[in-house]
Amino acid sequence: MVLLVSERADFFGGGQRSLLDLAAALQAGARFAPLVVLPEEGPLGAALAAAGVVVRRLPLPAVRGGALFATPRALADLARLAREAGAALLHSDSPRTALYAGTAARLLGRPHLWHVRASVGSSAFADAALLALSDRVVAVSRAAARRSPPLARSSRLSVIPTGIAPPVCLPRREARLLLGLEPEGYVVGVVGRVEPDKGGEEAVASLPLLRLARPEARLVFVGRDTGGSHAERLGEIARSLGLGDAVRFAGPRDAAAPLLSAFDLLIHPSRHEALPRVVLESLHAGVPVVATAVGGVPEAIEDGVCGLLVPPRDPEQLGAASARLASDADFAARLVSAGRERARTRFSLAAMTEALEDLYDRMTSRVARRAQRGRR
């Protein structure tokens, strides 16, 4: 039994989808049984239950002054749940859950695996503290593994890239209809949270260059506006460029991957990333990609071979790369073909699951050997 601990019950980002994929893959296999701990009801829990995965609800409050009494209670509840479930290992996927799961694992004498999914941490001190509570650490990319000196120096860290199953995309016309788009014309997608660090301003500012190649090109944002007003800011930029009608906001979608077929091009102008899931989905789905060369993105995309990379915060180069693909269908098709092969060989769900199960085996076997020596 592996206890998978998450601090969110919605599909806030790629990490929650990866948790769903991993838990479902473990459930379908024969080596480990997953039990997922979520803080509340939500779409992630419903999807896990539909996959036959057992879910338990346990809020894990943020560790701050106001949670002085709630934190120990939550920690005791998590340790009790792990003990009663017979969990052989605890697996966390965020700093908060690593703190709780790592401490509970120490109390129980069980191993703890911390999954690092971000290329930027709060501090080197925080990473060092969480590393001390972890028997092993897995980073989704080399960039995530290098995010702080304590992680970069650790001998307990492994890089296991995120793996996904190829998305089953809707027919193009149906996907566009669901996004409120006309069936014809060149459409560029930006998928992910609508917030400053995702580079939406650069995406909008790049559109005039793209429209020199494809005058009818439109830009569609698919994702939640986490600040509540950033989409309005992007709309203002579009109107100032005379492109108000060419930029649309489709809002959040629980499952955006099936809608990738609506796009002729995906751009990912983020300012920092560990290994963006939507880029991997686009490679699998055969959608051309232009992305910023930040974090783990160059580990997914070989520039000029399976996609195009540009510097962050540079709308001119973003627009020029987008225009190049929009005006050269043969070149875009070559990138798509190479991208699909790269995704199949390097970013498959089966490969990720097998690598994690092998690591689980090593971690739990070590504990079993220690217990056996203790009985002797």
Long-range contacts (C-beta under 8 A, 24 or more apart in sequence): 1-32, 1-33, 1-34, 1-35, 1-85, 1-86, 1-87, 1-88, 1-89, 2-26, 2-32, 2-33, 2-34, 2-35, 2-87, 2-88, 2-89, 2-90, 2-91, 2-360, 3-35, 3-37, 3-81, 3-82, 3-85, 3-87, 3-89, 3-90, 3-91, 3-101, 4-34, 4-35, 4-36, 4-37, 4-91, 4-93, 5-36, 5-37, 5-60, 5-78, 5-90, 5-91, 5-92, 5-93, 5-97, 5-100, 5-101, 6-36, 6-37, 6-38, 6-39, 6-44, 6-93, 6-94, 6-97, 7-39, 7-60, 7-94, 7-96, 7-97, 8-38, 8-39, 8-42, 8-44, 9-38, 9-39, 9-40, 9-41, 9-42, 9-43, 9-44, 9-45, 9-57, 10-42, 10-43, 10-44, 11-43, 11-44, 11-254, 11-255, 12-193, 12-224, 13-192, 13-193, 13-277, 14-117, 14-162, 14-276, 14-277, 14-278, 15-93, 15-94, 15-117, 16-44, 17-164, 17-277, 18-93, 18-117, 18-162, 18-164, 18-277, 19-44, 19-93, 20-44, 20-47, 20-48, 20-51, 21-163, 21-164, 21-165, 21-349, 22-352, 22-353, 22-356, 23-48, 23-51, 23-53, 24-48, 24-51, 24-52, 24-53, 25-349, 25-350, 25-353, 26-353, 26-357, 27-51, 27-52, 27-53, 29-353, 29-357, 31-357, 31-360, 31-361, 32-357, 32-360, 35-85, 35-87, 37-78, 37-81, 43-254, 56-81, 56-85, 60-96, 60-97, 60-100, 62-96, 63-96, 63-99, 74-100, 75-100, 75-103, 75-104, 78-104, 79-104, 79-107, 79-108, 82-108, 82-110, 83-108, 88-364, 88-367, 89-113, 89-360, 89-363, 89-364, 91-115, 93-117, 95-121, 95-122, 95-126, 95-130, 98-130, 98-133, 98-134, 99-129, 99-130, 99-133, 102-130, 102-133, 102-134, 103-133, 105-133, 105-135, 106-133, 109-367, 110-367, 111-135, 111-136, 111-363, 111-364, 111-366, 111-367, 113-137, 113-138, 113-359, 113-360, 113-363, 114-138, 115-140, 116-140, 116-144, 116-145, 116-147, 116-151, 116-274, 117-144, 117-162, 117-274, 117-275, 118-144, 118-147, 118-274, 119-143, 119-144, 119-147, 119-272, 119-273, 119-274, 119-294, 119-295, 119-296, 120-147, 120-272, 121-147, 121-148, 121-151, 123-148, 124-148, 124-149, 124-150, 127-151, 131-156, 135-363, 136-359, 136-363, 138-356, 138-359, 139-274, 140-274, 140-275, 140-296, 141-274, 141-275, 141-295, 141-296, 141-299, 142-296, 142-299, 143-273, 143-274, 143-275, 143-295, 143-296, 143-299, 144-274, 144-275, 144-295, 144-296, 158-359, 160-352, 160-355, 160-356, 160-359, 161-275, 161-299, 161-346, 161-347, 161-352, 162-275, 162-277, 162-280, 162-347, 162-352, 163-347, 163-348, 163-349, 163-350, 163-351, 163-352, 163-353, 164-277, 164-280, 164-281, 164-284, 164-347, 164-348, 164-349, 165-284, 165-348, 165-349, 166-284, 166-285, 166-343, 166-344, 167-257, 167-258, 167-260, 167-281, 167-284, 167-285, 168-258, 169-257, 169-258, 169-259, 169-260, 169-261, 169-285, 170-258, 170-259, 170-261, 170-262, 171-261, 172-261, 172-262, 175-258, 175-259, 175-260, 175-261, 175-262, 176-262, 178-259, 178-262, 179-220, 179-222, 179-248, 179-250, 179-259, 179-262, 180-248, 180-250, 181-218, 181-220, 181-248, 181-262, 185-216, 185-217, 185-218, 186-214, 186-216, 186-217, 186-218, 186-264, 186-265, 186-326, 187-217, 187-218, 187-220, 187-262, 187-263, 187-264, 187-265, 188-217, 188-218, 188-219, 188-220, 188-263, 188-264, 188-265, 188-266, 188-267, 188-322, 189-220, 189-222, 189-260, 189-262, 189-263, 189-265, 189-266, 189-267, 189-287, 190-219, 190-220, 190-221, 190-222, 190-223, 190-266, 190-267, 190-268, 190-269, 191-222, 191-223, 191-256, 191-260, 191-266, 191-268, 191-278, 192-222, 192-223, 192-268, 192-270, 192-276, 192-278, 193-223, 193-224, 193-225, 193-226, 194-221, 194-223, 194-224, 194-225, 194-226, 194-227, 194-230, 194-231, 194-234, 194-249, 195-225, 195-226, 195-227, 195-230, 196-227, 196-230, 196-271, 197-270, 197-271, 197-272, 198-223, 198-269, 198-270, 198-271, 199-268, 199-269, 199-270, 199-271, 199-292, 199-312, 199-313, 200-230, 200-234, 200-269, 201-233, 201-234, 201-237, 201-315, 202-269, 202-312, 202-313, 202-314, 202-315, 202-318, 203-234, 203-267, 203-269, 203-315, 203-318, 204-234, 204-237, 204-238, 204-241, 204-243, 204-247, 205-237, 205-241, 205-315, 205-319, 206-267, 206-269, 206-315, 206-316, 206-318, 206-319, 206-322, 207-238, 207-241, 207-243, 207-246, 207-247, 207-319, 208-241, 208-243, 208-319, 209-315, 209-316, 209-319, 209-320, 209-322, 209-323, 210-319, 210-322, 210-323, 210-326, 211-243, 211-246, 212-323, 213-323, 213-324, 213-326, 213-327, 214-323, 214-326, 214-327, 217-246, 217-326, 218-246, 218-247, 218-248, 219-246, 219-247, 219-248, 220-247, 220-248, 220-249, 220-250, 220-262, 220-263, 221-247, 221-248, 221-249, 221-250, 222-250, 222-251, 222-252, 222-253, 222-256, 222-259, 223-251, 223-252, 223-253, 223-256, 224-251, 224-252, 225-249, 257-281, 257-285, 260-285, 260-287, 261-285, 261-287, 263-287, 264-288, 264-326, 265-289, 265-290, 265-322, 265-325, 265-326, 265-332, 266-290, 267-291, 267-318, 267-322, 268-292, 268-297, 269-312, 269-318, 270-294, 270-297, 270-312, 271-312, 271-313, 272-312, 273-297, 275-299, 275-300, 276-300, 279-307, 280-343, 280-347, 282-339, 283-307, 283-339, 283-340, 283-342, 283-343, 283-347, 284-340, 284-343, 284-344, 284-347, 286-336, 286-339, 286-340, 287-336, 288-325, 288-332, 288-335, 288-336, 288-339, 289-335, 289-339, 290-318, 290-321, 290-322, 290-325, 292-318, 300-342, 300-346, 300-347, 301-339, 302-338, 302-342, 305-335, 305-338, 306-335, 306-338, 306-339, 306-341, 306-342, 307-335, 307-339, 308-335
